[in-house]
Amino acid sequence: MKLRVWKSRGGITEEQGWQSADETRRGLAPQMSYLMETGRYPTYRRYTRGAARKDDAAWQFETGLDCVLEGVAGLVERGRE
């Protein structure tokens, strides 16, 4: 299976006629599945199996909350010194 180089602007998305992130994911799914099935990329496979989509509202909230809490914890630690 031949893979194409991803280009963030234009390139493969326009070439394939994909208009959204969901269309791009669906379009690339067969290639990505093939790569993971080969067993040659175990780290990538683990990462993608545990990863969340960045356009997921729950992921956005949790990530934002983690950033805020880490910032507050850093300020509290500095205040103790």
URMO-V547425 format. One line per field, one symbol per residue. phi: phi as a letter, one per 40 degrees, with the letter a starting at -180 (. if undefined). Layout:
phi: ???
This chain:
phi: .cbbccbcbgfcccdcgcbaccccccccdccccdccccgcbccccccccbcbcccccccccccccdccccccccccccccc
